[in-house]
Amino acid sequence: MARFWRSEWARLVLPCISLATLLVGWQLLVQGMDIEEWILPAPTAVGSTALDWRTELFQHSWVTLYETVLGFLVAVAIALPVSVLVVYVPALHYTLYPVLLALQSVPKVAVAPLITLWVGFGIAPKVMVVFLVCFFPIVVNTVAGLRSTPTSMLHLMTSMQAGPWQVFRRVRLPVALPSIMVGCKVAITLAVIGAVIGEFVGSEEGLGYLILTSTAQSKTALAFAALAILTLISIVLYYLVELLEKLLIRW
Amino acid sequence: MTETISPPMLSARNLSKVYPVRGGDIQALDKVSLDVPEGSFVSIVGASGCGKSTLLRILAALEQPSAGQVFRDGRPLATPSREVGIVFQEHVLLPWLTVLENVMMPAELYKLPREESRARAQELLAMSGLSGFEDRRPGDLSGGMKQRAAICRALLPDPRVLLMDEPFGALDALTREELSLEMLRIWERDRKTALLITHDINEAVLLSDTVVVMSPRPGRILEIIRIDLPRPRGPDTELLPAFRELTHHIRGLIFAQRQRAAS
């Protein structure tokens, strides 16, 4: 029996069974209690609505996915060099880094309306919100990772007369890589939330916009369909980052 | 014919090291002087906290002394050098590189010819019983194998002197004895100048021409003992009465010091 719980089969199939049970229970609950569709649609109703609206759903999903991925990539591209500077330039460590840590505590959701005020409508403010929610976890984790180089490894490199660039490339960066990936994994889960918040504040497209308008028009099943896609995007993006991690860290 | 007296390969003169800490200073080394002649094997033994690792880092120019000087070939030593190979307490192999890449690390940093270094690395690994493990990562190796690989790395650029900081300290007792005997065999073949930091008295006497006994905090030299046991030595050397007298004497020096510290 113990062997069963450790098998591949148990690991892959059992979660699917529990998920299916949940959906069936939901379906029976809605039908049994005769709940109206605008309050809680049954999974089958969500499915058929999704099918009817597939073109719109696809378009809006594409917008949200684009905002999410772009914001995340910009955050990575800026956060990594900033982290390196904070670690290597003592002046920045005492001036810039505390400011970054303080800014990290600002609730980004509350800033979203301001960003719309400054940057206007369109895709830019959403990408900006995504960038903000992603930036700080990546910086904080990368800085911690770059600082965690064991002294023994630094001694080893110094004893072989390695220059600062060689120490960075051969030791500091590989040591920091697991932390960098932790930061990216935290960031990518926040990224989707950031995009939806950006869309909530003001937009004419995207899954966040779709949820907002469909609930306002009591098209609850459509809101659920959009929600399901958002969840799917979130999961897929997370696993892509995890796949990247597995490819980069092979020791 | 006049014989020119060459300066010792490595020598320390009146080395002191003080670490400033809150509530006073900690004196790690107090006026330590010693010589490591070319082609000799010198060990430094002492209880933990006697500053022997600090001494090694200073001799390797990884740390600066508070006072005193280190000379290599009679010239003051300021920076680490290709001529000094170091084996650290923990193997310090980089886990993301393969065993071969780790051993080749000095070749990359010193810009040695690639193919030659590769051949030498493979030869060193073979000598250490690590053939077939070239493309494995350190995580796949046992503790003893990791430390062997670390020694190969230190030997790759063919340094003139090898500094070892308790290289077998993190290993189990049996692996440790096995590696000591291996080290003895290889050293007696090559006679490369070597300095070994250890807390294992048997190991120090078995391997060395000279044993330097240090006292704990502040690290001071208690006695420098010549080991005149015949070479080649081996497991049977430990049975010689002279061997046991020497280890007994050293043990006495260290424990007398401990009792003084306790009372």
Interface residues (C-beta under 8 A of the other chain):
Chain A: P150 S152 M153 H155 L156 M157 T158 S159 M160 Q161 A162 Q166 R170 V171 P174 I249 R250 W251
Chain B: R57 A60 L62 T79 P80 S81 R82 V84 I86 F88 Q89 E90 V92 L94 P95 W96 M105 P106 L109 Y110 R137 G139
